[in-house]
Amino acid sequence: MLKLFLKKGKEKKVKHFYPWIFRDEIQRKEGKGIVAELYDFEGNFLARGTYSPKSRIAFRVLSYGKEEINKDFFIKRIKEALELRKNIPSNAYRVAFSESDLLSGLIIDKYAEGVTVQIRSYPMEELKDEVLKAIVETLKPDFVYERSDFKGRRDEGLKEFKGLLYGNLRNPVLIKERDLKFLVDVKRGLKTGFYLDQKDNRAYVSGLVDENSKVLDLFCYTGGFSLYCAKKGAKVLGVDINEDAINLARENAKLNGLSAEFLQANAFDFIQETTDRYDLIIADPPAIAKTKKEKESILWAIWKLAYYSFQKLKRFGRLFICSCTYQISVEEMVRQLRFAATDTGKRIIVKEVNLQPIDHPYLPTFPESLYLKCIDSVVLN
Ligand SMILES: C[S@@+](CC[C@H](N)C(=O)[O-])C[C@H]1O[C@@H](n2cnc3c(N)ncnc32)[C@H](O)[C@@H]1O
C-alpha cells in the first residue's frame, strides 16, 4: 500500500479531523496505489484514505483507523450514515455526503426505491465496483443511476459521465416529501434531480404563510417551496428561467391537486418589473463562486434581489433568501441585506438563519462542508 509522509507540522490538521491533504504538504511517498496510509513526519500513523495522482487534493481521509477499504468498508459507512438519517420526513434524501460521512469523493442520494451516485475523485472512480456492490447490498435499490456530470472531475483527470449502473429506471421518479409528491428527473434534473438540501427550509417557509398570503418563489425550479406554500392555501407564483423545470413544476402542482402558478422568466428582470406586493418572497438563486469575480457577482445578485424584494414586500413581509456556495458567509449575506435595506430606506430585522438539513451534515472541522445559508428577514416599514 502507498505510504505518504507529511511535512513537519502538517499532521495537526488531520488530528483535528480536517479530511484533505494538499500535494505540497507531502514530504515523501513510499510504494504505489490509490489507497494510502498517511503518516506524520516522524512516521506515526494518522489515517487511511485515497490518493489522487493528479488533483491538488492529494489525499482524502476515509478512516482514522486501519480499516480495509473494500466493499465491507462501504457497507459499514453507508449503515453509519443511515443511523444519522433515521427521522427524515421524506423517501428522498442524501445517504452519503462525501467528507461529512467519511466517504470523501462519494455522494449517494436516495430517490424513493432508486439511488443516484456521484463520484468526485479519481481513486473513488477506481473503487466504483466496490461502492456499487455495497449500495446494492445495503439499500436494495430498483436502480442505481450515476450523475457524475460534475465539472470538478476534470481536476482529478476524469471526464464527466452519466448513465445507468444497475437495475431499471423509470424516469421521472415519484418521491414523497412530508405530505407532498414530486416528480424528479434524475437523468437531466439539476444536482442529482431535486434540491434535497432545502427540505427543512421548505417546511420552515410554509410556516410563514396562510390562505391570505401572496407568495413569490424566485428560482422555483420544480416547485418545491411553491407547493409547500400552496398547500397552506397561499396564492403562489413561481418563476424560473428553465423551461423543463417550469413544466415539471406545473405537473407537480397537478399531482398534488394544488393551484400554484408558474412562469418561465428571468427572476432578476421579474423582481425589478413586477408591480405586485407580496407577503413572502423566496429567492434561491444558483451560485458557483470559484473565482473572486464569481463571488462578487453572487454578492451583487444577493444585493439586487434584496433591493427589489424589499420594495415589493408589504409591511411585515418576509424575504427568505439563500446562498448555496461555501465561499459566501452568513456575515457577507447579512451585509448585503443591510446595504439593500439602507439603499431602499427600509428597516429590516434578521429573524432566522437556516443551514443544511441532517442528510447534508456540516462538520465544523471541515468548513467547506457548509455551503447552504438561508436568511429570513422582515421588512418593518
Ligand atoms: C438553487 S436552484 C433553486 C432550487 C429550488 N428553490 C428548489 O428548492 O427546488 C436555482 C434555480 O435557478 C434557476 N435560474 C438560474 N438563473 C435564473 C434566472 N436568471 N432567472 C430565473 N431562474 C434562474 C435554475 O434553473 C434553478 O432552477
The ligand as a Tripos MOL2 file, in Angstrom:
@<TRIPOS>MOLECULE
LIG
   27    29     1     0     0
SMALL
NO_CHARGES

@<TRIPOS>ATOM
      1 C1        -30.7800   26.6780   -6.3700 C.3       1 LIG1
      2 S1        -31.8910   26.2960   -7.6540 S.3       1 LIG1
      3 C2        -33.4410   26.5660   -6.9140 C.3       1 LIG1
      4 C3        -33.9720   25.3620   -6.1580 C.3       1 LIG1
      5 C4        -35.4080   25.4550   -5.6700 C.3       1 LIG1
      6 N1        -35.5630   26.5740   -4.7630 N.3       1 LIG1
      7 C5        -35.8770   24.1710   -5.0150 C.2       1 LIG1
      8 O1        -35.9670   24.1390   -3.7740 O.co2     1 LIG1
      9 O2        -36.1320   23.1950   -5.7290 O.co2     1 LIG1
     10 C6        -31.6750   27.6230   -8.7440 C.3       1 LIG1
     11 C7        -32.6660   27.7160   -9.9030 C.3       1 LIG1
     12 O3        -32.4310   28.9680  -10.5470 O.3       1 LIG1
     13 C8        -32.7790   28.8330  -11.9230 C.3       1 LIG1
     14 N2        -32.1920   30.0030  -12.6100 N.ar      1 LIG1
     15 C9        -30.9000   30.2520  -12.9500 C.ar      1 LIG1
     16 N3        -30.7710   31.5020  -13.4380 N.ar      1 LIG1
     17 C10       -32.0070   32.0650  -13.4180 C.ar      1 LIG1
     18 C11       -32.5270   33.3380  -13.7710 C.ar      1 LIG1
     19 N4        -31.7290   34.2980  -14.2340 N.pl3     1 LIG1
     20 N5        -33.8390   33.5750  -13.5930 N.ar      1 LIG1
     21 C12       -34.6480   32.6020  -13.1060 C.ar      1 LIG1
     22 N6        -34.2170   31.3790  -12.7540 N.ar      1 LIG1
     23 C13       -32.9180   31.1200  -12.9000 C.ar      1 LIG1
     24 C14       -32.2760   27.4700  -12.2960 C.3       1 LIG1
     25 O4        -32.9950   26.9960  -13.4110 O.3       1 LIG1
     26 C15       -32.5870   26.6810  -10.9910 C.3       1 LIG1
     27 O5        -33.8400   26.0610  -11.1180 O.3       1 LIG1
@<TRIPOS>BOND
     1     1     2 1
     2     2     3 1
     3     2    10 1
     4     3     4 1
     5     4     5 1
     6     5     6 1
     7     5     7 1
     8     7     8 2
     9     7     9 1
    10    10    11 1
    11    11    12 1
    12    11    26 1
    13    12    13 1
    14    13    14 1
    15    13    24 1
    16    14    15 ar
    17    14    23 ar
    18    15    16 ar
    19    16    17 ar
    20    17    18 ar
    21    17    23 ar
    22    18    19 1
    23    18    20 ar
    24    20    21 ar
    25    21    22 ar
    26    22    23 ar
    27    24    25 1
    28    24    26 1
    29    26    27 1
@<TRIPOS>SUBSTRUCTURE
     1 LIG1         1 GROUP 0 **** ****
